[in-house]
């Protein structure tokens, strides 16, 4: 018997509609292998299991900047997501035994492995509200400072992203990520759609996907850089310290929306002589 749609599709909150179409995306995903024991406290009251690669769990730090056209406005958002790669316990028999290299290459096409949100800071209050109400994301509003590579600034060779404490009077940071944009072994991969998990108000798993239309660049990292943690007392900083302090990155992925147009160099038209 088919499942009652009213039991699995919550009504959309007033003032929102889906799907939301992105006009542009520039993003990086950085992966860290940690012990299963480190991530289990974050999954103890939700029916998710940590995905294991070589016996270790996977923590994902993701930064994205994106735009969207909305009638008489344009949405511009910078956002970070701190995640644990996990799967619903009820789907355990469908989870493939896959290597981390195959995972980065996009080989996990069952889409049971997904990013379980721990914290989602964003600098756009409406985007934070939408994330919370549409997807049950644990969002909060803060600011970022960053310098990242893109097609308009090829001189920028690394991703440098700082997430600031939401209390601007303290002038403290949660973390700084600094990672080479072109590590050895960077190859194309097909990760989309990206499975994502959150917790609904009743403690149930809420699942949704992010479709990214294009090719990713992925790389296994050999003793990649570690995060620099700030002095913020925000709980996200404490979580990152417990999960990631001193842990080297083991993999990364990037994506940049292809340009839809260009403005090229002008020239002078000389008068007749």
N, C-alpha and C positions, 0 to 999 in steps of 0.2 A: 504494500500500500504506500503511495507517495506520501512524503512528509507534509504536514500542514504548513503552508508558507507562513502563516501568522505566528508559528512557533519558532521559526528560524530567521525571519526577516523583520527586525524591529522597525517601527514606523520612523520615517525621517523627521527630525526635529523641525519645528516651524522656522521658516526663513532660510532653509537649506535645500539644495537639490543635488542629485548625483546623476551621472558622473561629473567630476570636476576635471576640466581639461587644462593641462599645463601648456603655457606658451613656450617656456624654455626651462631647462634644468641643467645645472652644473653641480656635480656631486662626487663625493668620495666615500668609499666604504673601507674601513680598516678592521682587520680581524685579529683576535688574540686568543691563543689556547691557554686555558686555565684548568685547574682540577675540578672535577665534578662537585667536590665538597664546597667549593667557593660559590657555585651558582645555586645549589640546592635550596638555601634559605629563601631565595626569591621565587621559588616554584612550589613551596611546601603547601600553599593553600589554593592552588589552581591545578587543574588536571593536565599539566604539561610535563613532559620529560625533556631533559637536556639532550640535544644531539651530541653524539660523541664521535670524535675523529682521533684515531690512535689512542683511545681511552680517555681523551681529554674533551672538556666542554669548550664551546666557542662563544666568546663575547664579541659583539660587533659595535663599533663606534662609527656613526654615519653623519656626515655633514652635507647639507644640500642648500643651494640657493636657487629659487625658482620664481617665475612670474606667471600670471594668469590674467587674461582679459575678462572683465566683468562689467558689461553694459557701459555705464558712464565712468568707470574707474579701472585702474590697473593694480592688481595685487602683486606686491614684491615681498618676498619672504626669505629669511635666512633661518635655518633650523638644524638642530642636532638631535640624534636619537641614540640612546644607549640601550643596547639590546642583548638578550641571550638567544642563541639559535636553539630552537626547541620544536617539539611536535606534540600534538594532542595524544594523550595516553590511549584514547579510544581508537586511534588510527595507527597504533604501533605496528600492526602486521603489514601495513603498507609502506613503512619507512625503509628505503633502500640502504643497504650497506655500501656506502660510497666513500671514496677517499676525499680528503680535503682538496686535492688538486682537481679532481673531477667536479667537486661542488663549485669551486671558483670558475670552472670552465662552463658552468651552466648545465651540468649533467643531471642535476636533481630535478627532473621534470615531473615527478609525482606531486610536487608542491605541497608536501606534508611538512617539510622543514621550513620554519619561518622565524622571523625576528620578533621576539616577545619584548614589548616595550617596558623599560624600567623608568626612564625619564625622557621627556621631549621638550627641551627649551626652544623657544622661537621668539623672534623679535617683532612679529606682527600680531597684535592682540586678536584680530578677527581670525587669523589662521589658527592661533592657539585655541580659541573658542570652538572653531569648526572641528579641530582635531579631537577635542574633548567630547563634544556633543554628537558628532557623526561616528567617531571611531573609538570612543572611550580611551583616548590616549592620555597618559599622565603628563599633560602639558603645563608649562609655566612660561611667563613672559620675561625675557631678559634681552641683553644686547651682545653683539659679537664684534670682534675686530679680526680682520683676515686679509690675507694676500694669497690669491689662488691663481693657478695657470688657466688661461682660456685663450681662445683663438685671437682675441684682440690684444693680448699681451704675452707673446711667446717668450719674452725675457724672464718671466716668472717661472722658475724651475722647481718649485716645491709648493706644497699645500701647507700654509701656516694659518691655523685657526685657533682663536682664543674665545672661550665662552666665559662671559663675565657673570659675576654674582648679580642676581636680580635687584638687590639693594644697591643702587648706584652710589649712595653716600659712602659706602664702605670702600669703593674702588678696589675690590678684590676680584680674583678670577677663580673659576672652577677648574679649568684645565687649559693647556695649550698643546695642540697637535702640530708637529712639524715633520713632514715626510716628503721624501723625494717623489716627484711626479712621474719620473721615468726610470724606475728600477730595472735591473737586468731581468730578462725573461718576460717582459710585458707583452701579452698576447691578447687577441680578441676573444670575447666570450659572450654567451647568450644567457643572461640571468633572468630576464623578464619572462613572465610576471613574477614579482617578488611577493611571497607570502608573508603576511604580517599578523601578529596576534596581540590582543590586549585582553583586559579583564572587564566584563560588564559590571554594573552596580550590584548584581546578585552573585558575582563571583564566577560566572560562566565564561568560557573562552569565547571571545569575539574574534572572528577571522575575516580578513579582507585582503585584497591584492592591490599592488601598485604596478601598473603597466607602463613600462618605459620603452618608447618606440625608437629603438636604435641599438647599436653595438656597444658593449662595454669593453674596457681594457682592464685586464686582470694580471696579477703577478703573485707568485709565491715569494715571500721575503725570507731571507736567511739572516737571522738576528736583526730584524728590523728595529726601528727606533722605539723607545719607550715614551710614554706620555709624561709631560711636565704638569704636576698638579699644583693648583694655586693655594691660597690661604683661606678661601671661602669656607664658611661653616654650613653651607647648604648641604642637604642630605645627598644630593647627586655627587658632590665632591667626596663625601664619605664612602659612598658606594663604589666610586671609581678607585678610591684608595684600596678598599678591601679586595676588589676584583683585579685591578690592573697595575697597581704600583710595582714597578720593577719588571713588568712583563713585556717582552719584546713583541712587536707586531709580526704576525706570520703570513699575512696576505693582505692584498688591497685590490680595490677595483675603482675605476673612475668612469664617469659618463659626462659628455657635453652634447647638448642639443646641436645638431648641424645647423649652420646659418641658413636663413630663408631668403636672404638678399644681401647685397653689398653696396657700399658707396665707394667708388673708385677715385683715383687721383684725377684732379682737374687739370686743365691746360689753358693756355692763353691763345686767343685768336688774334693774330697780328693784323693791324690795319694795312690796307693796300698802300704801296709806296709809288 
